[in-house]
């Protein structure tokens, strides 16, 4: 299951878990910023607003370091 499919199918927790695993991959930076944005959406749709905000804050921090 692709993450976006999971979000659209009403399974945001499954999508968030899959995306969290992807975010720990050695080459995860190659998928940014889409990875962080999609992770935040999945967490938001799952009802975890704090985690969604934390993902976005971390992404902002990485963007500022460039």
Secondary structure, DSSP 8 states (H G I E B T S, - for coil): --HHHHHHTT-HHHHHHHHHHHHTSTTGGGGTTHHHHHHHHHHHHTT-HHHHHHHHHHHHHHHHT-
